[in-house]
Amino acid sequence: MGIKTCLALALLLCGTVFADDMSDRAKLLGSWLPEGDSGQGVAAWSFNRQGDSMEVTETESGNKVAEFKCGTDGKSCEVKISGKKATVSFWYNGPKLVELEALGSGVVERRFIPGDGSMEVEVVPMVPSGKTETTKFKRSALASAK
């Protein structure tokens, strides 16, 4: 097989994989509420893509905790969470949107994992280290009405 044929096949396969990731990534867009009883004290999330950035809104018990826009290229953004200065960065790992949040002396990694009408959020305490917790979310009825 020639080099040109190999390159053409590689580009074709990469394009297909990238298209699948883009389709899965779009599943994160919208508003998300915690499922069942796991909603006690758990944040609700809203994601809206703005070019190469993600606009994120986090609410807890109906109160807005954070609202900011940050790129998905892994670069840090200075934001306010609950009125306190924080640094966040976002990037994709396949269809997962990964967030690294530094607030005060704590660092947390969140992995937003899309599904069909559902989303899982894995919260991994980095500093101080702790147990990973997973919460299931459902798409908000208000988001699907938009």
C-alpha positions in Angstrom: 0.0 0.0 0.0 1.4 3.4 -0.9 2.1 6.3 1.4 -0.6 8.4 -0.1 -3.2 5.6 0.4 -2.2 5.2 4.0 -2.4 8.9 4.7 -5.8 9.1 3.0 -7.1 6.2 5.1 -5.7 7.7 8.3 -7.3 11.1 7.6 -10.6 9.4 6.8 -10.6 7.4 10.1 -9.5 10.4 12.2 -12.3 12.5 10.7 -14.8 9.8 11.6 -13.6 9.6 15.2 -13.5 13.4 15.5 -17.1 13.6 14.2 -18.3 11.0 16.7 -16.6 13.0 19.6 -18.2 16.2 18.3 -21.6 14.5 18.3 -21.1 13.2 21.8 -19.8 16.5 23.1 -22.9 18.3 21.8 -24.9 16.0 24.2 -23.5 18.0 27.1 -25.1 21.3 26.0 -28.1 22.4 27.9 -29.2 22.4 31.5 -28.8 19.4 33.9 -30.5 18.6 37.2 -29.4 15.9 39.7 -31.5 12.7 39.5 -33.5 11.5 42.5 -32.5 12.0 46.1 -28.9 12.7 45.0 -30.0 16.3 44.4 -29.6 17.2 48.0 -26.8 19.8 48.1 -25.6 18.9 44.6 -25.1 21.6 42.0 -27.2 21.8 38.8 -25.2 22.6 35.7 -25.8 24.4 32.4 -23.5 24.3 29.4 -23.6 26.5 26.3 -20.9 26.5 23.6 -19.7 29.9 22.5 -17.2 29.3 19.6 -14.2 27.6 21.2 -15.4 28.4 24.7 -17.9 26.9 27.0 -20.3 29.1 29.0 -20.9 27.4 32.3 -23.5 28.1 35.0 -23.6 26.3 38.3 -26.5 26.7 40.7 -27.2 25.2 44.1 -30.6 25.2 45.7 -31.8 27.6 43.0 -28.9 30.1 43.8 -26.3 30.9 41.1 -22.9 29.8 42.5 -20.9 30.6 39.3 -21.3 31.8 35.8 -18.4 32.2 33.5 -17.0 31.5 30.1 -13.7 29.5 29.6 -12.0 27.9 26.6 -11.8 24.1 26.2 -8.1 24.1 25.4 -6.9 23.5 28.9 -5.8 27.1 29.5 -6.7 28.6 33.0 -9.4 31.1 33.5 -9.8 33.3 36.5 -13.4 33.1 37.8 -15.5 33.6 40.9 -17.3 30.7 42.5 -19.5 31.6 45.5 -18.0 35.0 45.4 -14.4 33.6 45.9 -11.6 33.8 43.4 -10.9 30.5 41.6 -9.1 29.2 38.6 -10.7 26.7 36.3 -9.6 25.0 33.1 -11.5 22.8 30.7 -10.5 20.3 28.0 -12.0 17.3 26.3 -10.9 13.7 26.8 -12.9 12.1 24.0 -16.6 12.9 24.7 -15.9 13.8 28.3 -15.5 17.4 29.3 -12.9 17.6 32.1 -12.7 20.6 34.5 -9.9 21.3 36.9 -10.9 23.8 39.6 -8.6 25.4 42.1 -10.5 27.2 44.9 -8.6 28.3 48.0 -6.2 25.5 48.9 -8.5 22.8 47.3 -8.2 21.3 43.8 -11.0 19.2 42.3 -11.2 17.5 38.9 -14.7 17.0 37.5 -15.5 14.8 34.5 -18.8 15.5 32.7 -19.7 12.4 30.9 -22.6 12.6 28.3 -25.2 10.0 27.7 -28.5 9.9 25.9 -30.6 12.3 28.0 -28.4 11.8 30.9 -25.0 12.9 32.2 -22.7 11.6 34.9 -20.3 13.8 36.8 -17.3 12.3 38.5 -15.8 14.5 41.2 -12.2 13.6 42.0 -10.7 15.5 45.0 -7.0 16.2 44.2 -5.9 18.4 47.1 -6.6 17.2 49.6 -7.0 13.8 48.1 -10.3 12.0 48.7 -12.8 9.5 47.4 -14.2 9.9 43.9 -17.9 10.5 43.8 -20.3 10.1 40.9 -23.6 11.9 40.5 -26.2 11.2 37.8 -28.0 14.1 36.1 -31.0 14.3 33.8 -31.6 16.9 31.2 -33.8 19.7 32.5 -37.3 19.9 30.9 -36.7 23.7 30.6 -33.6 23.0 28.5 -35.4 20.8 26.0 -38.2 23.3 25.6 -35.7 26.0 24.4 
